[in-house]
């Protein structure tokens, strides 16, 4: 009878151990990403250095759009700043547009930070009240959203973006765009 | 005169409307997860993002959206993870059904084992240290 009891004990314990083991393989800090695959939410934001100018999503129909949410108080934003700025320069004139979206920060702090970092090759937008950030499901900074020429969210990077990832995504979008129909 | 009365009526009604809106906002915010915290609702989080999200809840309710529509807006943006209590559909049903199944299973197991042990106890010989004489002498 003992073997029966042992077998039923193993039968109960094994699924629980397997479940806990699976849980250990997951990153507790990783967050679900609901936006990719859905249409990019419309926005209309003022340009930081030219507040009378407004940038809208629909102004960039037919172009690949890269939106980088950042703040001067964000340490990780320092790590990706050079990558973003250089990649934006490399893709200038290829129908790829980069924008920084200032999150929970003042334009003065942002300007000082950009000067300290040695400049930035693209414009920044002001998201007062973080309404656009919420519309894009922001969970913190930095986050980078890549939007296809058709207006679909193709990728949302939570955390620091790498040059390889940016180039892969942009090249594949541009390749689809230039491929014969 | 009528305009004055209407203005007065609206002014008297306004605090009640504001209180109801605030109550509804709190109810919805308590069901939504703060994305920059650990298991804390928008209602309980002091973070800037959570407070802004709560403002969005208030704005959408004021605009006439239902509580469910506001929750769905956040689900669409952040995924179902944003709900502190997952919807009882699909795989999520396990969260609601499994505890009940385990509780019932445990209850049945305890009941069956207790009955088995009590039956074994009724037919068993008394242990060698059991003193019959003591039982007979006691009142």
Interface residues (C-beta under 8 A of the other chain):
Chain A: X31 X32 X33 X34 X35 X38 X104 X129 X130 X131 X133 X134 X135 X136 X137 X138 X139 X140
Chain B: X35 X36 X48 X49 X52 X53 X55 X56 X75 X76 X77 X78 X79 X80 X81
